[in-house]
Amino acid sequence: MRLKYRLTYLFILLLAMHLPAHEFWLEPQQYLFSRTEEVNIRFRVGENFTGDNWMGNRQKVNELKLYYADVADNISDGLCDDEGDSLQFSIHEEGTAMVCFNNSNSFIELDAAKFNAYLEEDGLQNVIDIRKQLNETDSAGREFYQRSVKTIVQVGAVKTNIYKKQTGLPIDIIPLSHPYLLKNGDSLTVQVLFNGNPLSNAKVRTWHKLPTGVTTGSYKSNANGEIRFPVTTSGEWMVSCVRMTHYPKGTEEIHSSTVWQSYWGSLTWGYTGKNNSATASR
């Protein structure tokens, strides 16, 4: 029995290694900026916090906003129609800034083995259980998916409260303390919202990238949709989570046989850049 368990685990692991890359995040060239310094953000898709440029374009954007001070700017016009474009802007006022992105649905179909491995990997036990109840475990997985991602950067020394703003993204990952006021080794609590409500009992991952490699963590959100983990104030950080539900039938004509709708969320911040100014909060 133990050998069978190990072989099954190995089979799932090998399948997961061959799944399409599905983590998606916003990646600035650095996270700490001086006032008026250009911010260049790439849209990344990959695995283990390492990826390539997303090959979407402005036509796939539902929402792309820059939040700073009391301003929320629609910056989708900053993207061109070329696939894999990045986003450039500069901020002339010191403070904490946040960029939020949500794209329109895309469609994917995976054979049963790959789909089941993907559900296991991302902790989507609710979907696994429903597929069993419907005798669909051996059926292909068909889904629409979309991304809701954010990055938080720091411009100058002034720390502002924009980091904890609820954005209305389908999946909204919100730090409950300012990431740029943490001391090395402090713990950070983040809350995951799904359609504005706490997402409980969800698998939430953390990723910490340094030049020497990537360290990951896996947590289960509590009743308030929260997890808590220690933070080293160096390198780059990402928190990610996915939620999958039944696809609402009749809302789109194409791929009418689709069963599932997934929502992918991520939050990035980091401690790379030349701005190491002393804290000045407000």
C-alpha positions as CSV (number, residue, x, y, z in Angstrom):
1,M,0.0,0.0,0.0
2,R,2.8,2.4,0.8
3,L,4.5,1.7,-2.5
4,K,1.3,2.3,-4.3
5,Y,0.9,5.6,-2.5
6,R,4.4,6.7,-3.4
7,L,3.9,5.7,-7.1
8,T,0.7,7.6,-7.2
9,Y,2.3,10.7,-5.7
10,L,5.2,10.4,-8.1
11,F,2.7,10.2,-11.0
12,I,0.9,13.3,-9.9
13,L,4.2,15.1,-9.4
14,L,5.4,14.2,-12.9
15,L,2.2,15.4,-14.4
16,A,2.3,18.7,-12.6
17,M,5.8,19.3,-14.0
18,H,4.4,19.0,-17.5
19,L,1.3,21.2,-16.9
20,P,1.1,24.5,-18.8
21,A,2.8,27.4,-16.9
22,H,0.0,29.2,-15.0
23,E,1.4,31.5,-12.4
24,F,0.9,35.1,-13.5
25,W,2.3,38.2,-11.9
26,L,3.4,41.8,-12.3
27,E,7.2,42.3,-12.2
28,P,8.8,45.8,-12.0
29,Q,12.5,46.0,-12.8
30,Q,12.8,47.0,-9.1
31,Y,10.4,47.9,-6.3
32,L,12.1,50.8,-4.6
33,F,12.2,54.0,-6.7
34,S,13.2,57.6,-6.5
35,R,10.7,60.3,-7.4
36,T,10.3,60.7,-11.2
37,E,12.3,57.5,-11.9
38,E,10.8,55.4,-14.6
39,V,8.9,52.3,-13.6
40,N,8.9,49.4,-16.1
41,I,6.5,46.6,-15.3
42,R,6.4,43.3,-17.2
43,F,3.5,40.9,-17.2
44,R,5.0,37.5,-16.4
45,V,3.7,34.0,-16.8
46,G,5.6,30.9,-15.6
47,E,6.4,28.7,-12.7
48,N,8.4,29.0,-9.5
49,F,8.5,32.9,-9.8
50,T,10.4,32.5,-13.0
51,G,8.7,33.2,-16.3
52,D,8.4,34.8,-19.7
53,N,6.5,37.8,-21.0
54,W,2.8,37.3,-21.2
55,M,1.9,37.3,-24.9
56,G,-1.4,39.1,-24.4
57,N,-2.0,42.7,-25.5
58,R,-4.3,45.6,-24.7
59,Q,-7.3,43.8,-26.2
60,K,-7.2,41.3,-23.4
61,V,-7.3,44.0,-20.6
62,N,-10.4,44.4,-18.5
63,E,-8.7,46.7,-16.0
64,L,-5.3,48.2,-15.6
65,K,-5.0,50.9,-12.9
66,L,-2.4,52.8,-11.0
67,Y,-3.2,53.8,-7.4
68,Y,-1.2,56.4,-5.6
69,A,-2.0,59.2,-3.1
70,D,-5.8,59.7,-3.6
71,V,-5.6,59.0,-7.3
72,A,-6.8,55.9,-9.3
73,D,-5.6,56.3,-12.9
74,N,-6.7,54.1,-15.8
75,I,-3.4,53.3,-17.5
76,S,-4.5,50.7,-20.0
77,D,-3.6,53.1,-22.9
78,G,0.0,52.7,-21.8
79,L,-0.1,49.2,-23.4
80,C,0.2,48.9,-27.1
81,D,-1.4,46.2,-29.3
82,D,1.8,44.3,-29.6
83,E,2.0,41.0,-27.8
84,G,4.3,40.9,-24.8
85,D,4.4,44.6,-24.3
86,S,5.5,46.1,-21.0
87,L,4.2,49.1,-19.1
88,Q,6.2,52.3,-18.4
89,F,5.4,55.3,-16.3
90,S,6.9,57.6,-13.6
91,I,5.5,59.0,-10.5
92,H,6.4,62.6,-9.5
93,E,5.1,62.4,-5.9
94,E,6.6,60.4,-3.1
95,G,4.5,57.6,-1.7
96,T,3.5,54.0,-2.0
97,A,1.9,53.0,-5.3
98,M,0.0,50.0,-6.5
99,V,-0.7,48.7,-10.0
100,C,-3.7,46.4,-10.5
101,F,-4.5,44.3,-13.6
102,N,-7.4,42.1,-14.6
103,N,-7.8,40.4,-18.0
104,S,-10.6,38.9,-20.0
105,N,-11.3,35.2,-20.0
106,S,-9.2,32.7,-22.0
107,F,-10.1,29.1,-22.6
108,I,-8.2,25.9,-22.0
109,E,-9.0,22.2,-22.2
110,L,-6.8,19.6,-20.5
111,D,-7.0,15.8,-20.5
112,A,-8.3,14.3,-17.4
113,A,-4.9,13.3,-15.9
114,K,-3.4,16.8,-16.4
115,F,-6.5,18.5,-15.1
116,N,-6.7,16.3,-12.0
117,A,-3.0,16.9,-11.3
118,Y,-3.5,20.6,-11.7
119,L,-6.5,20.5,-9.2
120,E,-4.3,18.6,-6.7
121,E,-1.4,21.0,-7.1
122,D,-3.5,24.1,-6.4
123,G,-5.5,22.6,-3.6
124,L,-8.9,22.8,-5.4
125,Q,-10.5,20.0,-3.4
126,N,-14.0,21.4,-3.9
127,V,-13.6,20.8,-7.7
128,I,-12.1,17.4,-7.2
129,D,-15.1,16.4,-5.0
130,I,-17.7,17.7,-7.4
131,R,-16.1,15.9,-10.3
132,K,-16.2,12.7,-8.3
133,Q,-19.9,13.3,-7.5
134,L,-20.7,13.9,-11.2
135,N,-18.5,10.9,-12.3
136,E,-16.4,13.3,-14.3
137,T,-13.0,12.4,-12.8
138,D,-12.0,10.7,-16.0
139,S,-13.3,13.5,-18.2
140,A,-11.3,16.3,-19.7
141,G,-11.2,19.6,-17.8
142,R,-12.6,22.6,-19.7
143,E,-12.4,26.0,-18.2
144,F,-12.3,29.7,-18.7
145,Y,-9.7,31.5,-16.7
146,Q,-8.7,35.0,-15.9
147,R,-6.0,36.8,-13.8
148,S,-6.3,39.4,-11.1
149,V,-2.8,40.6,-10.1
150,K,-1.3,43.5,-8.2
151,T,2.2,44.9,-7.4
152,I,3.1,47.4,-4.7
153,V,6.1,49.7,-5.2
154,Q,7.6,52.4,-3.0
155,V,8.6,55.8,-4.4
156,G,10.8,57.9,-2.1
157,A,10.5,57.8,1.7
158,V,6.8,58.6,2.3
159,K,4.8,55.6,3.2
160,T,1.1,55.8,2.4
161,N,-1.9,53.5,3.0
162,I,-2.7,52.6,-0.6
163,Y,-1.3,49.1,-0.1
164,K,-4.5,48.0,1.8
165,K,-7.0,49.5,-0.6
166,Q,-9.7,47.0,-1.7
167,T,-9.6,47.1,-5.5
168,G,-12.7,45.1,-6.5
169,L,-10.6,42.6,-8.4
170,P,-12.3,39.1,-8.4
171,I,-9.4,37.8,-6.4
172,D,-7.9,40.5,-4.2
173,I,-4.8,39.7,-2.1
174,I,-4.4,42.5,0.5
175,P,-1.5,42.9,3.0
176,L,-2.8,44.0,6.4
177,S,0.5,45.7,7.3
178,H,2.6,48.0,5.1
179,P,5.2,45.7,3.3
180,Y,7.8,48.6,3.3
181,L,7.5,49.2,7.1
182,L,8.3,45.6,8.0
183,K,11.5,44.9,9.8
184,N,13.6,41.9,8.8
185,G,11.9,38.7,10.2
186,D,8.6,40.4,11.0
187,S,5.5,38.4,10.1
188,L,3.0,39.7,7.6
189,T,-0.7,38.9,7.5
190,V,-2.5,39.0,4.1
191,Q,-6.2,38.6,3.4
192,V,-7.6,37.0,0.3
193,L,-11.0,38.3,-0.9
194,F,-13.1,36.6,-3.6
195,N,-15.7,38.9,-5.0
196,G,-15.3,41.1,-1.9
197,N,-15.7,38.4,0.7
198,P,-13.0,36.5,2.7
199,L,-11.9,33.3,0.9
200,S,-11.6,30.7,3.6
201,N,-9.9,27.3,3.4
202,A,-8.0,28.2,0.3
203,K,-4.5,27.2,-0.6
204,V,-2.3,30.3,-0.6
205,R,1.3,30.2,-1.7
206,T,4.2,32.4,-0.9
207,W,7.3,32.9,-3.1
208,H,10.5,34.6,-2.0
209,K,13.1,35.1,-4.8
210,L,16.7,35.9,-4.2
211,P,19.7,35.7,-6.6
212,T,20.5,32.3,-5.0
213,G,17.0,30.8,-5.7
214,V,13.3,30.8,-4.8
215,T,11.9,29.7,-1.5
216,T,8.2,28.7,-1.4
217,G,5.5,28.3,1.3
218,S,2.0,26.9,1.3
219,Y,-0.7,27.9,3.7
220,K,-4.5,27.4,4.2
221,S,-6.5,30.6,4.7
222,N,-8.6,30.9,7.9
223,A,-12.2,31.9,8.3
224,N,-11.3,35.5,7.6
225,G,-9.4,34.6,4.4
226,E,-6.1,35.3,6.1
227,I,-2.6,33.7,6.3
228,R,0.4,34.8,8.2
229,F,4.1,34.2,7.4
230,P,7.6,35.6,8.2
231,V,9.1,38.1,5.8
232,T,12.8,38.7,5.0
233,T,13.2,42.2,3.8
234,S,15.4,41.4,0.8
235,G,14.7,40.1,-2.7
236,E,11.2,39.8,-4.3
237,W,8.0,38.4,-2.8
238,M,4.8,37.0,-4.3
239,V,1.6,35.7,-2.8
240,S,-0.8,33.7,-5.0
241,C,-4.1,32.0,-4.8
242,V,-6.6,30.4,-7.2
243,R,-10.4,30.0,-6.9
244,M,-12.5,27.8,-9.2
245,T,-16.2,27.7,-9.5
246,H,-18.8,26.3,-11.9
247,Y,-18.9,28.3,-15.1
248,P,-22.2,30.2,-15.4
249,K,-23.9,28.6,-18.3
250,G,-25.3,30.7,-21.1
251,T,-23.1,33.7,-20.5
252,E,-20.9,33.1,-23.5
253,E,-21.6,31.4,-26.8
254,I,-18.1,30.1,-27.5
255,H,-17.1,26.8,-25.9
256,S,-20.6,26.1,-24.6
257,S,-19.4,22.8,-23.1
258,T,-17.1,24.5,-20.6
259,V,-17.8,23.5,-17.0
260,W,-15.3,25.6,-14.9
261,Q,-14.3,29.2,-14.3
262,S,-11.1,29.9,-12.5
263,Y,-9.8,33.1,-11.0
264,W,-6.0,33.5,-10.5
265,G,-4.7,36.1,-8.1
266,S,-1.2,37.3,-7.1
267,L,0.4,40.1,-5.2
268,T,4.1,41.1,-5.6
269,W,6.4,43.5,-3.7
270,G,10.1,43.5,-3.0
271,Y,13.1,45.2,-1.6
272,T,15.3,45.7,-4.7
273,G,16.3,49.2,-6.0
274,K,18.4,52.2,-5.0
275,N,15.8,53.9,-2.7
276,N,16.7,52.9,0.8
277,S,15.3,56.0,2.4
278,A,14.3,56.1,6.0
279,T,10.7,55.5,6.9
280,A,8.3,58.5,6.9
281,S,4.8,57.3,7.4
282,R,1.5,59.0,7.1
